[in-house]
């Protein structure tokens, strides 16, 4: 259960006093998240009920949150369907609740699609939506270094090597080295901007085969745009054995390119970025899986994900590279 920090109705009522949204008639914890605490909040005003999402941020300090508050507002104003902090009557969206940064967001009403049910049409829709997010974020006025980016994976890969088999340690070290080499040779040529950073299939909602919302923008950072697309391809287009479904990946890439055409350098580096994206999430799953980092939080058990899934994808990307 992803409710690490409890919130009482009395605490919520105190927060709602800053708004003109109505009174709370229901507060319900949301299962399924990993990093943050989320609640569905139903408010009633003038006889009408409206649902919102209340998020309490477990990993960020209050001082780190303005980037995400401003980004959500920026993207939403440009037609990208992302959550954003609803401002109170004084124009303030970022709050504190039970010692955590928090804010209220609109609730989207699309549904999740299970990974095994994803079709080329779903992949095309998310591809176009991601390209629109990248274009909308092009002129965003803040920047942020990814908290699990290149400097993190250099450090953490070195720390974790003694806990791995010789084969896995060699694989991880080689992938870190190859990205460093790519970055040194082509880093200045590759398009950069705001990326989502964690757009797995459970971070999107659909109505039919059309994207209704892109969720959880709290891994957003300033990074290579194509790396973001590689993260998506490795999750949305993967088969159970770690191989890539060519039809789904082709639909994803073509729909993305129809909105933001690829540059020549991106076609060159795509195979390596697919490998790097798999390596990054393999590493982030390995660390708690091996008990190296805290695997639970007060109020709820952190859900661990199997790192071997990403290892299989990485090995698949090495064995059979794809192209743009």
C-alpha positions in Angstrom: 0.0 0.0 0.0 1.4 3.4 -1.0 0.2 5.4 2.0 3.4 6.1 3.9 2.1 9.2 5.7 -1.4 9.2 7.3 -3.7 12.1 6.9 -6.8 12.6 9.0 -9.9 14.4 7.9 -9.2 17.1 10.5 -5.7 17.7 9.0 -7.2 17.8 5.5 -9.9 20.3 6.6 -7.3 22.6 7.9 -5.5 22.5 4.5 -8.8 23.0 2.6 -9.5 26.2 4.7 -7.1 28.0 2.3 -9.3 27.0 -0.7 -12.8 27.6 -2.0 -13.3 24.1 -3.2 -15.9 22.8 -0.8 -16.0 20.4 2.1 -14.5 17.0 2.3 -16.9 14.1 2.1 -14.4 11.3 1.4 -10.7 10.7 1.8 -9.3 7.4 0.5 -5.7 6.2 0.2 -4.5 5.1 -3.3 -2.7 1.8 -3.7 0.0 1.2 -6.3 2.5 4.1 -5.9 6.1 3.6 -4.9 7.7 6.9 -4.0 4.8 9.2 -2.7 1.7 9.0 -0.6 -1.5 9.6 -2.6 -5.2 10.1 -1.6 -8.4 10.5 -3.6 -10.2 13.5 -2.1 -13.9 14.0 -2.8 -15.2 17.5 -2.1 -18.7 18.9 -2.2 -19.6 22.5 -3.1 -23.1 23.8 -4.0 -24.4 20.2 -4.1 -21.8 19.1 -6.6 -19.1 16.5 -5.9 -15.6 16.8 -7.4 -12.7 14.5 -7.0 -9.1 15.5 -6.5 -5.8 13.9 -5.8 -3.8 14.8 -2.7 -0.1 13.9 -3.0 2.4 14.0 -0.1 6.0 13.9 -1.3 8.2 11.4 0.7 11.6 11.9 -1.0 11.7 15.6 -1.7 12.2 18.5 0.7 9.9 21.6 0.5 12.7 23.5 -1.1 13.0 21.0 -4.0 9.4 21.2 -4.9 9.0 24.5 -6.7 10.6 23.0 -9.9 7.8 20.5 -10.1 5.0 22.9 -9.2 6.1 25.4 -11.9 6.6 22.6 -14.4 3.2 21.1 -13.9 1.6 24.5 -14.3 3.7 25.3 -17.4 2.9 22.0 -19.2 -0.8 22.1 -18.3 -1.1 25.7 -19.7 0.4 24.4 -23.0 -2.1 21.6 -23.3 -0.1 18.7 -22.0 -2.4 16.6 -19.8 -0.3 16.4 -16.6 -1.2 16.9 -12.9 -0.6 20.4 -11.5 -0.8 22.0 -8.1 -4.2 23.7 -7.6 -3.6 27.2 -6.2 -5.4 28.4 -3.1 -7.2 31.7 -2.9 -3.9 33.4 -2.4 -2.3 31.9 -5.5 -0.2 29.3 -3.5 -0.2 25.7 -4.7 2.6 24.1 -2.6 1.6 23.2 0.9 2.9 21.2 3.9 1.0 18.4 5.5 2.3 16.1 8.3 5.8 17.4 7.7 5.7 16.6 4.0 5.5 18.9 0.9 2.0 18.4 -0.5 -0.5 19.7 -3.0 -4.0 19.1 -4.4 -4.3 18.2 -8.1 -7.2 17.6 -10.5 -8.2 14.0 -10.9 -8.1 12.5 -14.4 -10.7 9.9 -15.1 -9.0 7.7 -17.7 -7.8 4.2 -16.8 -4.6 2.3 -16.7 -3.8 -0.3 -19.4 -2.0 -3.5 -18.3 1.3 -4.0 -20.0 0.2 -7.2 -21.8 -2.8 -5.3 -23.2 -0.8 -2.5 -24.8 -1.3 -2.2 -28.6 0.5 -0.3 -31.3 -2.3 2.3 -31.1 -1.5 2.9 -27.4 2.1 3.2 -28.2 1.5 5.7 -31.0 -0.7 7.8 -28.6 2.0 7.9 -25.9 4.7 8.6 -28.5 2.9 11.7 -29.8 2.0 12.8 -26.2 5.7 12.5 -25.1 6.9 14.5 -28.1 4.4 17.2 -27.3 5.6 17.3 -23.7 9.2 17.7 -25.0 8.2 20.6 -27.3 6.1 22.3 -24.6 9.0 22.1 -22.1 11.6 23.4 -24.6 11.5 27.0 -23.2 10.8 26.1 -19.6 12.6 28.6 -17.4 14.0 26.2 -14.8 16.4 23.4 -15.0 17.1 20.3 -12.8 19.7 17.7 -12.8 18.2 14.2 -12.6 18.6 12.8 -9.1 19.2 9.3 -10.6 21.2 10.4 -13.6 24.7 9.9 -14.8 26.5 11.0 -11.7 24.2 8.8 -9.5 24.7 5.7 -11.6 28.5 6.2 -11.8 28.6 6.3 -7.9 26.0 3.6 -7.2 27.3 1.2 -9.8 30.7 1.4 -8.2 29.2 0.8 -4.8 27.1 -2.2 -5.8 29.7 -4.1 -7.8 31.0 -6.2 -4.9 27.5 -7.5 -4.3 27.1 -8.8 -7.9 28.2 -11.8 -9.8 31.3 -11.4 -11.9 29.1 -11.5 -15.0 26.6 -8.9 -13.8 29.4 -6.6 -12.5 31.1 -6.7 -15.9 27.8 -6.0 -17.7 27.0 -3.0 -15.4 30.5 -1.6 -15.6 30.5 -1.8 -19.4 27.2 -0.1 -19.8 28.3 2.8 -17.6 31.5 3.1 -19.6 29.7 3.1 -22.9 27.4 5.9 -21.9 30.3 8.0 -20.7 32.0 7.4 -24.0 28.8 8.4 -25.9 28.4 11.5 -23.8 32.0 12.6 -24.3 31.8 12.1 -28.1 28.3 13.4 -28.9 26.8 15.0 -25.7 26.9 18.5 -27.1 25.1 17.4 -30.3 22.2 15.6 -28.8 18.9 17.6 -28.2 18.2 18.3 -24.5 15.3 19.7 -22.6 12.7 18.7 -20.0 12.1 15.0 -19.8 9.5 13.0 -17.9 12.1 10.5 -16.7 9.8 7.7 -15.6 7.1 7.3 -18.2 6.3 3.6 -17.6 2.9 2.4 -18.7 1.5 2.7 -15.2 2.2 6.5 -15.3 -0.4 7.1 -18.1 -4.1 7.0 -18.2 -6.2 6.2 -21.3 -9.6 6.6 -22.6 -9.9 3.9 -25.3 -6.6 4.0 -27.1 -6.0 7.7 -26.5 -3.8 9.2 -23.7 -5.9 11.0 -21.1 -3.1 11.9 -18.7 0.6 11.6 -18.1 1.2 11.1 -14.4 4.0 11.3 -11.9 6.2 14.1 -13.4 8.4 14.0 -10.3 11.4 12.4 -11.9 11.4 15.2 -14.5 14.8 16.8 -15.3 16.8 18.5 -17.9 18.4 15.7 -20.0 18.6 14.1 -23.4 15.1 13.9 -25.0 15.9 10.7 -26.7 16.8 9.0 -23.4 13.2 9.7 -22.3 11.9 8.0 -25.4 14.2 5.0 -24.8 12.7 4.6 -21.3 9.2 4.5 -22.8 10.2 2.0 -25.6 11.8 -0.4 -23.0 8.6 -0.6 -21.1 5.7 -0.1 -23.5 7.1 -2.2 -26.3 8.7 -5.1 -24.4 7.7 -8.8 -24.5 7.8 -11.0 -21.4 11.1 -12.4 -22.4 12.7 -9.0 -22.6 12.6 -8.8 -26.4 11.1 -5.8 -28.2 7.8 -6.0 -30.1 8.7 -4.4 -33.4 5.2 -3.3 -34.3 4.6 -1.5 -31.0 8.1 0.2 -31.1 7.6 1.3 -34.7 4.3 2.8 -33.8 5.8 4.6 -30.9 8.8 6.0 -32.8 6.8 7.0 -35.9 4.2 8.9 -33.8 6.9 10.7 -31.8 8.8 11.7 -34.9 5.6 13.0 -36.6 5.5 15.6 -33.8 9.3 16.1 -33.2 11.4 14.8 -36.1 14.6 13.1 -35.1 18.0 14.7 -35.7 20.7 12.7 -37.5 22.7 12.3 -34.3 19.7 10.8 -32.5 19.5 8.0 -35.1 23.1 7.2 -34.5 22.9 7.1 -30.7 19.5 5.4 -30.3 20.7 1.8 -29.8 23.1 2.8 -27.0 20.5 5.0 -25.3 18.1 2.1 -25.2 20.8 0.1 -23.4 21.5 3.0 -21.1 17.9 3.4 -20.2 17.6 -0.3 -19.3 20.8 -0.2 -17.3 19.6 2.8 -15.3 16.4 1.1 -14.1 18.2 -2.3 -13.7 20.5 -0.5 -11.2 17.7 1.4 -9.4 15.9 -1.9 -8.9 19.0 -3.8 -7.8 19.9 -1.4 -4.9 16.7 -2.0 -2.8 16.5 -5.6 -4.0 19.8 -6.4 -2.4 18.9 -4.5 0.7 21.5 -1.8 0.2 19.0 1.0 0.7 16.0 1.4 2.9 13.2 -0.9 1.5 10.3 0.3 3.6 8.9 3.5 4.9 6.9 4.3 8.0 3.2 3.7 7.3 3.6 1.3 4.4 5.8 -1.3 2.7 7.8 -0.1 -0.3 7.0 -2.3 -3.3 10.1 -3.9 -4.8 10.3 -4.6 -8.5 12.3 -7.4 -10.0 15.6 -6.1 -11.4 15.9 -9.2 -13.7 13.1 -7.8 -15.8 15.4 -4.8 -16.8 18.4 -7.1 -17.1 16.6 -9.2 -19.7 15.6 -6.0 -21.6 19.3 -4.8 -21.5 20.5 -8.1 -22.8 17.8 -8.0 -25.5 18.9 -4.6 -26.6 22.5 -5.7 -26.8 21.6 -8.8 -28.8 19.1 -7.1 -31.2 19.5 -3.3 -31.5 16.7 -1.4 -33.1 16.8 1.7 -35.2 14.9 5.0 -35.6 
